[in-house]
Amino acid sequence: MPKHKPQRHSPSVDMTAMCDVSFLLLTFFMLTAKAKPQEPVVVDTPSSISETKLPDAGTLTILVDKDGKVFLDMAGQHTRMSLINDMNEQYQMGLTEEEKFKFSIYGVFGVPRAALRQWLALPSSERQSSNVPGIPADSTNNELGPWVHNARVAQFRMKQEGVVKDEYVIVLKADKDTPYPAIQRVVNTLVDVNVKKFNLITNMEADPNKAGAL
């Protein structure tokens, strides 16, 4: 008798559940992702051969454009809220809770303290315009120092409370055409507030010593 061969069928996998999970994950990331605010100034950094990488989080960045205007940015909404509470109390800025919340979620800013309320009330397109005056950092009116000092204090407080892991890494990001006196004013300010170590952002270029060894 001939042997009976069972009919073979191609295996099939029901992908319905996998598609549902994929769309759920996609929807979750679309709803929770936040776009990084655009910086109000374009900074063309100088080049160097340094291979040191900055941390992905926990940075306090000082930006200096080619005109010498100073801007400040810092990571962490909780730290920013703690910072603005301290600044509002110390300098009687008169900020409301809504205005302080706006400051905590915005990115780079570069206005004198007296103009902060007006800046917070501006539409997003105008807040990021090139017309902002920058944070005063000269010897007669240095507002950058208190911002940096209080930001470090706020981050240290958040570290003690377990909200963040590390203290701020200070970063200086200056344009390659920034006048040297503007950079010197910022460095002097950092020294005045006891910042003994900071990082300078540069564009990576090839190391000529390594290139010659090949």
C-alpha positions as CSV (number, residue, x, y, z in Angstrom):
1,M,0.0,0.0,0.0
2,P,1.3,3.5,-0.8
3,K,2.1,5.6,2.3
4,H,-0.3,8.4,3.0
5,K,1.5,11.8,3.1
6,P,-0.1,14.4,5.3
7,Q,-0.8,17.7,3.5
8,R,1.7,20.3,4.3
9,H,0.6,23.9,5.1
10,S,2.7,27.0,5.2
11,P,3.1,28.3,8.8
12,S,1.3,31.5,9.5
13,V,1.9,34.0,12.3
14,D,-0.9,36.3,13.5
15,M,0.7,39.8,13.6
16,T,-2.3,41.6,14.9
17,A,-1.1,41.8,18.4
18,M,2.4,43.0,17.3
19,C,0.9,45.8,15.2
20,D,-1.3,46.9,18.1
21,V,1.8,47.1,20.4
22,S,3.8,49.0,17.7
23,F,1.1,51.6,17.2
24,L,0.6,52.0,21.0
25,L,4.4,52.6,21.4
26,L,4.4,55.1,18.5
27,T,1.5,57.0,20.0
28,F,3.1,57.1,23.4
29,F,6.4,58.6,22.1
30,M,4.5,61.1,19.9
31,L,2.5,62.3,22.9
32,T,5.4,62.5,25.4
33,A,8.3,63.6,23.3
34,K,9.3,67.3,23.7
35,A,11.1,69.2,21.0
36,K,14.2,71.0,22.0
37,P,13.6,74.7,21.9
38,Q,15.5,76.6,19.2
39,E,18.4,78.6,20.5
40,P,17.9,82.4,20.0
41,V,21.4,82.8,18.6
42,V,23.5,80.9,16.2
43,V,26.9,80.1,17.6
44,D,29.6,78.9,15.2
45,T,32.1,77.3,17.6
46,P,35.8,77.1,16.9
47,S,37.5,73.8,16.0
48,S,39.8,71.7,18.2
49,I,41.2,68.2,18.4
50,S,39.8,67.5,21.8
51,E,37.9,64.2,22.1
52,T,36.3,64.9,25.5
53,K,32.6,64.4,25.3
54,L,30.0,66.4,27.3
55,P,27.4,64.5,29.4
56,D,24.0,64.0,27.9
57,A,22.3,65.7,30.9
58,G,23.1,67.9,33.8
59,T,24.7,70.8,32.0
60,L,24.6,74.6,32.6
61,T,25.5,76.2,29.3
62,I,26.6,79.8,28.8
63,L,26.3,80.9,25.2
64,V,28.2,84.0,23.9
65,D,27.4,85.1,20.3
66,K,29.7,87.0,18.0
67,D,28.4,90.3,19.3
68,G,29.4,89.4,22.8
69,K,25.8,88.9,24.1
70,V,25.4,86.3,26.8
71,F,22.7,83.7,27.1
72,L,22.1,81.0,29.6
73,D,20.5,77.5,29.5
74,M,20.3,74.8,32.1
75,A,18.9,71.3,32.2
76,G,16.1,70.1,34.6
77,Q,12.7,71.6,35.1
78,H,12.8,71.1,38.8
79,T,16.1,72.9,39.1
80,R,14.9,75.8,36.9
81,M,11.8,76.1,39.1
82,S,14.0,76.1,42.3
83,L,16.3,78.7,40.7
84,I,13.6,81.1,39.6
85,N,12.0,80.9,43.1
86,D,15.3,81.9,44.7
87,M,16.0,84.7,42.1
88,N,12.4,86.0,42.5
89,E,12.8,86.2,46.3
90,Q,16.3,87.6,46.3
91,Y,15.7,90.3,43.7
92,Q,12.0,91.1,44.2
93,M,11.2,90.3,40.5
94,G,7.5,90.0,41.2
95,L,7.0,86.9,39.1
96,T,3.7,85.0,39.4
97,E,3.4,81.3,39.7
98,E,2.4,81.0,36.1
99,E,5.4,83.1,35.0
100,K,7.8,81.0,37.1
101,F,6.3,77.8,35.6
102,K,6.9,79.3,32.1
103,F,10.5,79.9,33.0
104,S,10.9,76.3,34.2
105,I,9.9,74.8,30.9
106,Y,11.5,77.3,28.5
107,G,15.0,76.9,27.2
108,V,17.7,79.5,26.5
109,F,17.2,83.0,27.8
110,G,19.2,86.2,27.5
111,V,17.5,89.2,29.0
112,P,18.2,91.4,32.1
113,R,16.2,90.5,35.2
114,A,14.1,93.6,34.8
115,A,12.9,92.5,31.4
116,L,12.3,88.8,32.2
117,R,8.5,89.2,32.8
118,Q,8.1,90.9,29.4
119,W,10.2,88.2,27.8
120,L,8.1,85.4,29.3
121,A,4.9,87.1,28.0
122,L,6.2,87.1,24.4
123,P,5.1,84.5,21.8
124,S,7.6,81.7,21.2
125,S,8.7,83.2,17.8
126,E,9.6,86.5,19.4
127,R,11.3,85.0,22.5
128,Q,13.8,83.3,20.2
129,S,14.5,86.3,18.0
130,S,17.9,87.9,17.6
131,N,16.7,91.1,19.2
132,V,17.1,90.0,22.8
133,P,19.8,92.1,24.5
134,G,21.6,89.3,26.5
135,I,22.3,88.9,30.2
136,P,24.5,91.8,31.5
137,A,27.9,90.5,32.4
138,D,30.1,93.6,32.6
139,S,31.9,94.9,35.7
140,T,29.3,97.7,36.4
141,N,26.3,95.5,36.0
142,N,27.0,91.8,36.2
143,E,23.7,89.7,36.4
144,L,25.3,86.6,35.0
145,G,27.1,85.8,38.3
146,P,24.0,85.5,40.4
147,W,22.2,83.4,37.8
148,V,25.1,80.9,37.6
149,H,25.6,80.8,41.4
150,N,21.9,80.3,42.2
151,A,21.6,77.7,39.4
152,R,24.4,75.6,41.0
153,V,22.8,76.0,44.4
154,A,19.5,74.8,43.0
155,Q,21.0,71.8,41.3
156,F,22.9,70.9,44.5
157,R,19.6,71.1,46.4
158,M,17.9,68.8,43.8
159,K,20.8,66.4,44.2
160,Q,20.4,66.3,48.0
161,E,16.7,65.6,47.5
162,G,17.4,62.8,45.1
163,V,15.8,64.5,42.1
164,V,19.1,64.5,40.1
165,K,22.2,62.5,40.3
166,D,25.0,65.0,39.7
167,E,25.8,68.6,40.1
168,Y,26.0,70.9,37.0
169,V,28.7,70.6,34.5
170,I,29.5,74.2,33.4
171,V,29.8,74.6,29.7
172,L,30.9,77.7,27.7
173,K,29.8,77.9,24.1
174,A,31.2,80.9,22.3
175,D,31.3,81.9,18.6
176,K,34.7,81.7,17.0
177,D,34.3,85.4,16.1
178,T,33.3,86.5,19.6
179,P,35.6,89.4,20.8
180,Y,38.1,88.2,23.4
181,P,37.0,90.8,26.1
182,A,33.5,89.3,26.1
183,I,34.9,85.8,26.7
184,Q,37.2,87.2,29.4
185,R,34.2,88.9,31.2
186,V,32.4,85.5,31.3
187,V,35.5,83.7,32.6
188,N,36.0,86.4,35.3
189,T,32.4,86.0,36.3
190,L,32.8,82.2,36.7
191,V,35.9,82.8,38.8
192,D,34.0,85.3,41.0
193,V,31.3,82.7,41.7
194,N,33.9,80.0,42.5
195,V,33.6,78.0,39.3
196,K,37.1,76.5,39.0
197,K,36.4,74.1,36.2
198,F,34.3,74.5,33.0
199,N,34.2,73.0,29.5
200,L,34.5,74.9,26.2
201,I,32.4,73.5,23.3
202,T,34.3,73.2,20.0
203,N,33.9,71.5,16.7
204,M,35.8,68.3,16.3
205,E,38.7,68.3,13.7
206,A,41.2,65.7,12.8
207,D,44.3,65.4,15.0
208,P,47.3,66.2,12.7
209,N,49.6,64.1,14.9
210,K,47.4,61.0,14.5
211,A,47.0,61.7,10.8
212,G,50.7,61.8,10.3
213,A,51.2,58.5,12.1
214,L,49.1,56.6,9.6
